[in-house]
Amino acid sequence: IDRSAAMLARARRELRGLEVQLFEMDAQELDLPHGSFDVVLCSFGLQNFSSRERALLSFVRVMRPGGRLGLVYPRGWHFLYDVRWLWQADLFREFGADIGMVETDAAGLTQLVEHAGFEHVRIEEVNCQLAFRDEEEWWSWSWSHGTRALFEAIPTARIEALRQELARGLRERCMGADGLIHGSLSAFVITAVSMSDDLAEVECASPVDDMPSHVRS
């Protein structure tokens, strides 16, 4: 499910040959029958909704009793949680981008998910190591997620200057002996179970251990 027709078109190309249904709709207002799904997954999406509460209520509505929820939720701007990348915060401020972001802690996320009607909430902080071949790959990656909001807040005439300063910083501060640009991304992995009369048979494995190896990496 996605609100972007372009993203769904790309998904169709990448999922060719698989039996997957794609829908263009708002996840906060899912136009799907009650109790339709055993599992709902939302990776790096919940923080972008205008109402996280409405989204979670929509998720639980379309899940069967005892269904499983899986979320990945960022701690905040990725460059604030890696000492190698902290300098980027000052650079964004210098160019006029507001990097203010309300950080949600584990307790707050747990309460949010429980309030929507989920039980057995498990939350674990994970740190994913990142490596980029060059500044161009890093630049493309940065535009593919929430960081693009910072770029879009900067006057178009100054974007190229920012790009040059970021590239210089990456070469000088983040490039390893292997020639790659290194960093990391911190996030919370959350699993929960929709309320039901009998949860005794529900497995509550560690959110990370229960993920396929290719997802963990």
Secondary structure as UniProt FT lines:
FT   HELIX           5..14
FT   TURN            15..17
FT   HELIX           27..29
FT   TURN            34..35
FT   STRAND          37..43
FT   HELIX           46..48
FT   HELIX           52..61
FT   STRAND          63..74
FT   HELIX           78..81
FT   TURN            83..86
FT   HELIX           87..94
FT   TURN            95..96
FT   HELIX           106..115
FT   TURN            116..117
FT   STRAND          118..132
FT   HELIX           135..142
FT   TURN            143..144
FT   TURN            146..147
FT   HELIX           148..152
FT   HELIX           156..169
FT   HELIX           170..174
FT   TURN            177..178
FT   STRAND          181..194
FT   TURN            200..201
FT   TURN            207..210
FT   HELIX           213..216
//
